[in-house]
Amino acid sequence: MKLYYTPGACSLSPHIVAEEAGIPLELEKVDLKSHRTESGEDYYSVNPKGYVPTLKLDDGTTLTEGPAIVQYLADRRPASGLAPANGTFARYKLQEWLTFINGEIHKAFGPLFGSPTDEVKKDSLAKIAKRFGYVEKELAGRPFITGDNFTIADAYFFVMLTWAQHFHIDLKPFSNIAAYFTRVASRPKVHAAMKAEGLVK
C-alpha cells in the first residue's frame, strides 16, 4: 500500500495509525502547490480532489478522506485496538469523534492556512478555542479521547494539536489537552511517523 502525504498535513493521521498498527506503507510525498508527487506524477491523476491523504491499495484502487482511511487501516489490524469492532456502540462513538474532529476542528483551521483577514483569523481562533474547550472537558480523568486506549481518533486530534502549535495557539488554558499532547507525542510510533516526515529528529 502507498500513502500519498504532505509533511505535517492531515495525512500524518493515517501515517501514525499505520505505524501503530504495524502496517508497512510506501510513502509518496505530494507538493500541494504544484500538485506533483515526489516521483513527478500528476497528483490529480491519483486523487482528482487534489488534497491528501490518498491510500493506494496493492490492486491499484484508492481510498481518500482521512477518517475513512484510518478506519480501513484499523480494521486491517483489529488486534491493535485502534478501533472498536464494527456494530458496537463504541464504534459509533469513535465515528462521532472522527466526525467532530473532521467537521468542527479540522474545518476551523482551514482559513488559517491561507491569508486570512484579521477578522477571519479571529473568528477561526475563536471556533478552535470553543471546540478545544469541549475536548478539554471530555479528557478529564481519561488518558485518551475515548477512554483508556489510544485510537484512530487520537491520531487525528493529535495532528490538529500540531497545527495549533504551528499557529502558536496557547494550550495553557487547556491543561488536559496540553498533558494529552505530551502523552501522545511521546508514543514511539507517533514519533516514528513524524520522524519519517521530517517533522522531528
C-alpha positions in Angstrom: 0.0 0.0 0.0 1.1 3.5 -0.7 0.2 6.6 1.3 0.3 9.9 -0.5 1.2 12.6 2.1 2.4 16.1 2.7 4.6 16.5 5.8 2.6 17.7 8.7 -0.7 17.7 6.9 -3.8 15.7 8.0 -2.2 12.7 6.1 0.0 12.4 9.2 -3.0 10.8 10.9 -3.2 7.7 8.8 0.6 7.6 8.8 0.5 7.4 12.6 -2.2 4.8 12.5 -0.3 2.6 10.1 2.8 2.8 12.4 0.7 2.0 15.5 -1.0 -1.0 13.7 2.3 -2.3 12.3 1.2 -1.9 8.7 4.0 -1.2 6.2 3.4 1.7 3.9 5.2 3.0 0.9 5.3 6.8 1.2 4.9 9.3 -1.7 5.3 12.9 -0.9 3.0 15.4 -2.5 3.7 19.1 -3.3 0.2 20.6 -2.8 1.2 23.8 -4.6 2.3 22.1 -7.9 0.2 19.0 -7.3 3.1 16.9 -8.3 4.3 13.9 -6.4 7.9 13.3 -5.4 8.3 10.9 -8.3 6.9 13.5 -10.8 3.4 12.1 -11.0 0.4 14.5 -11.6 -1.3 14.2 -8.3 -4.7 15.0 -9.8 -4.4 11.7 -11.7 -4.1 9.9 -8.3 -6.8 11.9 -6.5 -8.9 14.3 -8.5 -9.8 16.1 -5.3 -6.2 17.3 -5.2 -5.6 17.1 -1.5 -4.0 14.5 0.8 -4.2 11.8 2.1 -4.8 9.2 -0.6 -4.2 5.5 0.1 -3.5 3.4 -2.9 -4.1 -0.3 -2.4 -2.0 -3.1 -3.9 -4.6 -3.7 -6.5 -4.4 0.0 -7.6 -7.7 1.1 -6.1 -7.6 4.2 -4.0 -9.3 5.5 -0.8 -9.4 9.1 0.1 -10.5 11.2 3.1 -8.6 10.7 6.4 -11.4 9.4 8.5 -12.2 6.6 6.0 -8.5 5.7 5.6 -7.8 5.4 9.3 -10.9 3.2 9.8 -9.7 1.0 6.9 -6.2 0.7 8.4 -7.5 -0.1 11.9 -9.8 -2.8 10.6 -6.9 -4.5 8.9 -5.4 -5.0 12.3 -8.3 -5.4 14.7 -6.0 -6.8 17.4 -4.3 -3.4 17.5 -7.3 -2.0 19.4 -7.2 1.2 17.3 -10.9 0.9 16.6 -13.7 -1.0 18.3 -15.4 -3.7 16.3 -18.0 -2.8 13.7 -21.5 -2.8 15.0 -20.6 -2.0 18.6 -21.8 1.2 20.3 -18.2 2.0 21.0 -17.5 2.1 17.2 -20.3 4.6 16.7 -18.8 6.8 19.5 -15.5 6.6 17.7 -17.1 7.7 14.5 -18.8 10.5 16.4 -15.4 11.7 17.4 -13.9 11.4 13.9 -16.8 13.4 12.5 -16.4 16.1 15.2 -12.7 16.4 14.7 -13.1 16.5 10.9 -16.1 18.8 10.6 -15.6 21.1 13.6 -11.9 21.3 14.4 -10.1 20.5 11.1 -12.5 22.7 9.2 -11.9 25.6 11.6 -8.2 25.5 10.9 -8.8 25.8 7.1 -8.8 29.6 6.8 -5.6 29.9 8.8 -3.6 28.2 6.1 -4.5 30.9 3.6 -4.0 34.6 4.0 -6.9 35.4 6.3 -8.0 38.9 7.2 -7.8 39.8 10.9 -11.5 39.2 11.2 -11.4 35.8 9.6 -8.4 34.8 11.7 -10.1 36.0 14.9 -13.2 34.0 14.0 -11.3 30.8 13.3 -9.3 31.0 16.5 -12.5 31.6 18.5 -14.1 28.5 16.9 -11.0 26.4 17.6 -10.9 27.6 21.2 -14.5 26.7 21.7 -14.0 23.2 20.2 -10.9 22.7 22.3 -13.0 23.6 25.4 -15.3 20.7 24.7 -12.4 18.3 24.2 -10.8 19.6 27.4 -13.8 18.6 29.4 -14.1 15.2 27.7 -10.4 14.4 28.5 -10.9 15.0 32.2 -9.9 11.8 34.0 -9.1 9.8 30.9 -5.7 9.4 29.0 -7.2 9.3 25.5 -10.2 10.7 23.7 -12.5 7.6 24.0 -11.1 6.3 27.3 -8.1 4.2 28.3 -7.0 3.1 24.8 -5.2 5.1 22.0 -7.5 5.0 18.9 -7.6 6.4 15.4 -9.4 9.5 16.9 -6.3 10.3 18.9 -4.1 10.1 15.8 -6.4 12.6 14.1 -6.8 15.0 17.1 -3.0 14.9 17.7 -2.4 16.3 14.2 -4.8 19.1 15.0 -2.7 19.9 18.0 0.4 20.0 15.9 -1.4 22.6 13.8 -2.2 24.5 17.0 1.5 24.5 17.8 2.3 25.7 14.3 -0.1 28.7 14.7 1.1 29.4 18.2 -2.2 28.7 19.8 -1.6 28.7 23.6 -2.7 25.4 25.2 -2.2 26.7 28.8 -5.9 27.3 29.2 -6.4 23.6 28.3 -4.3 21.7 30.8 -5.9 18.3 30.0 -5.2 18.8 26.3 -1.6 20.1 27.0 -0.9 16.9 29.0 -2.5 14.8 26.4 -0.4 16.3 23.6 2.8 15.5 25.5 1.5 12.0 26.2 0.7 11.2 22.6 3.8 12.8 21.2 5.9 10.5 23.4 4.5 7.4 21.9 7.3 5.7 19.9 5.1 5.0 16.8 3.9 8.6 16.7 7.4 9.8 16.9 8.4 7.3 14.2 5.8 8.7 11.8 6.7 12.3 12.5 10.4 11.5 12.0 9.7 9.8 8.7 8.0 13.0 7.5 11.0 15.2 8.7 8.9 16.8 11.4 11.1 15.8 14.3 14.6 14.4 14.7 
